[in-house]
């Protein structure tokens, strides 16, 4: 079951598939931004996968624990 969840997360995060996770109007960042945050998503927000909005909220809540690369994605971003 966990492998299925991680596979779904990989498809949503790595491929950026808005058709699987969110309406097309929901911005998920560039491929480089998603790559910067992928390890933090697995480390801090795995329970929220594949819900993109929940993952984003989780990353914002855990801003002080983010890697430098992922923190840079969220720095100064008020979306």
BELGIFEN-V460678 format. One line per field, one symbol per residue. ss: DSSP state (2 for helix, 1 for strand, 0 for the rest). phi: phi as a letter, one per 20 degrees, with the letter a starting at -180 (. if undefined). psi: psi as a letter, one per 40 degrees, with the letter a starting at -180 (. if undefined). A space follows every 10 residues. Layout:
BEGIN
ss=???
phi=???
psi=???
END
This chain:
BEGIN
ss=0222222222 2222200222 2000000000 2222222222 2222022200 0222222222 2022200222 222200000
phi=.fffffffff ffffemfffe dagffefdnf gfffffegff fffdcgfefd ffffffffff fdgfdffgff gffefmeef
psi=dddddddddd ddddefhddd diidehheii ddddddeddd ddddfdeehe hddddddddd dfdeeiiddd dddehehe.
END
